[in-house]
Structure formats: C-alpha cells, structure tokens
Amino acid sequence: MASFENKDFFKLVLSTAKELLKAQNKNNIASILNNANVSAIQTDYDNWNGGINFYTVYVDVDVTEFVKLELTSVEEEIVETLNTVTRFAENEVFSKAIISPQLSSKTDWSLVDFSKEELLKRVDYLKNTMIAVSTGGPQIQTVEREYKQTYSIVNSQLKKLDIENPNHYESLWSWYSKWSADFRSYRERRDYINEIYKQLITILSEAEDARIVDVNINLSSWDKIRRSIIEIKRREKQAQNEEQYQALGMLCRELIITLAQTVYNPEKHKPIDGTEISKTDAQRMLESYIQVILAGNKSEELRAYAKTTNKLANALTHKRTATKKEMMLCTTATLALINFIGVLEDKI
C-alpha cells in the first residue's frame, strides 16, 4: 500500500475526496481544497493490531479565505471525507486536518500610488544617477534636486510595501562622502551600487503585480475607488458560486455609490426632476452629473451612452439571482462607468 506521503498517490485520494464532497453538495469545502495547497504527513504511529500510521493533512489557504472559515467544522469534514475515500487502507488513517493561512511573499501593489513598472523606473534612476556622478558623469549640484525628490518618493512607497530601502543615501553628497573615502576606482563604486540595489530590483521584478486591469484612467486621487476596484478584481477571479457572485454585485453597487458621491455636487448638478437626491441614490446623482457635464447638442450621443452605461451598471448590481456570466457583465459595466466618468473628470 502506498503511503499518503507519496504525492502521486495522495493526489488521487484528494481528487476523489473532492468529487465525493461535490456529490454530497458540499461544494464550499471542495472549493477550499481546490484553491489550497494540500499535503499529508505522517505524524504518529500506533503499533497496536499490526501497526497504524496516522497522518495529518495540511491545508494552506489564502488569507482572505482563511478568515471566513469555521475552522473546526471544516477540518473535521475534510478528515471524515478523506477517511471515507481510504476505507481500503486498514493501517493508514487521517487523524486530523490543519487549515492555515498561506505564507505569502506577494507584494500588495494596491498600497502604492503607481505601478510596479513606474516604481522600478524610479529605482533605476536612483541607481544610475549614483553610478553616474561617481564615475565621471554629471556634477552633483546639477542632479541633486531631482535625486532627492525621487529618493523621497521611492522611500515612501517602499515603506508602504514594507520593503526595506537598501539605499541610505538621501543626498548625493552623502554618497560622495562614502565613495571618496572608501572606493578609489570607478569599478568599485559601480559594483557597490549594483550590489546595493540587486536584491531590491529582484524583489520588485518578481513580485506579483496586483494592479487594476480594465481601468485606463488615473486613480491616484481616487484612493477609495482604486482600492474597491482592486478588491472586486481579486474576488472576481476567486468567485465560484452564487453567493460569491451576488457579493460581487453588492461590491459593484457600493463602488458606484462611492463614484457618484465623489463627482456629484448638489450645487452644480441640480436634480433633473427637482427632487432632492439621497446620498445613496447613485443612479440619480450620476444622471444629474452627466446632464450638466455633457450638456448641449454636440454631446447628445455621449450623454446617451453615459446614461445607458449608468443604468446597466445599476441594474446588474441589483439582480438577486447571480451566475458567473451576470457577475462578469456587472463588473464590466461598472468598470466601464468608472472609466467613462474618469475621462469626464480629466483623469487621463
């Protein structure tokens, strides 16, 4: 009999367990196992009755999923199902399951003000400037101001990402003091700076970029909207059942309300019907906003498109039945509305 520590054998056992859970309408637990790193390790042995090997199954799940789980009941269900699948193995038993949050080295790019590529570009500028001024390039006074400004930006973004800044030279004059005292040759200075930045550039280059997709406007001053979009895109990838699809619709609805509250000004955008608009009536707020911003005959087609997009996005977020297709239509319409209003607000 193959050991459960044998990856190929355990893979078959796990696959069968997931099928059994689905057949029992326990799709939520099957989904957990589908999206987790699962392994089995022998953790105990009892020599009674010919010997019994006891295994612990380790289930590493995403942090966002971990906090939602009722751990004890889910762990017990996993153990019971695995032992049902392996009833043929008299001397091999799953004794417990341990669900843990995955240890993650992912970089949460939603915390910073621009993309990974833009941050890397600034890091490269600092590195190249430090090398240039110390190897016969421009004089410090000609680039000091830009260097210090870029350094401040990079340093603040690295703090947000909880990444240590390996460059402690806030001023090129500080770097001058170091190289003039310790490094005689250009090669030594170049090697020193390359070594300083080597690990940081590797970390940033390999980090998963969780930037927003489907949005082509500048969201730097719309921080709450930006974070909401990132959360929606993350959940969209993970959603697998009706409850999760409905939850995405609710998030889209809240996002549209936030968008409306951000751009709507009751003094400038008077209600079309003269009736005061509540702070949560996103559709009417945006209708009034669009009517003013796109006033005039020349904007008739744009106004019609904006109203249709607004109406579609709001309608989809209020649907109580939810399928994957409806969820994707909802998020697509919501992001289209964000893009459209963002362009009107000159966020390009």
Secondary structure as GFF3:
##gff-version 3
##sequence-region A 1 348
A	DSSP	alpha_helix	7	23	.	.	.	ID=ss1
A	DSSP	alpha_helix	27	34	.	.	.	ID=ss2
A	DSSP	beta_strand	37	46	.	.	.	ID=ss3
A	DSSP	three_ten_helix	48	50	.	.	.	ID=ss4
A	DSSP	beta_strand	52	61	.	.	.	ID=ss5
A	DSSP	alpha_helix	63	66	.	.	.	ID=ss6
A	DSSP	alpha_helix	71	85	.	.	.	ID=ss7
A	DSSP	beta_strand	92	101	.	.	.	ID=ss8
A	DSSP	three_ten_helix	109	111	.	.	.	ID=ss9
A	DSSP	alpha_helix	116	133	.	.	.	ID=ss10
A	DSSP	alpha_helix	140	160	.	.	.	ID=ss11
A	DSSP	alpha_helix	172	182	.	.	.	ID=ss12
A	DSSP	alpha_helix	186	206	.	.	.	ID=ss13
A	DSSP	alpha_helix	223	238	.	.	.	ID=ss14
A	DSSP	alpha_helix	242	263	.	.	.	ID=ss15
A	DSSP	alpha_helix	282	293	.	.	.	ID=ss16
A	DSSP	three_ten_helix	297	299	.	.	.	ID=ss17
A	DSSP	alpha_helix	300	317	.	.	.	ID=ss18
A	DSSP	alpha_helix	324	344	.	.	.	ID=ss19
###
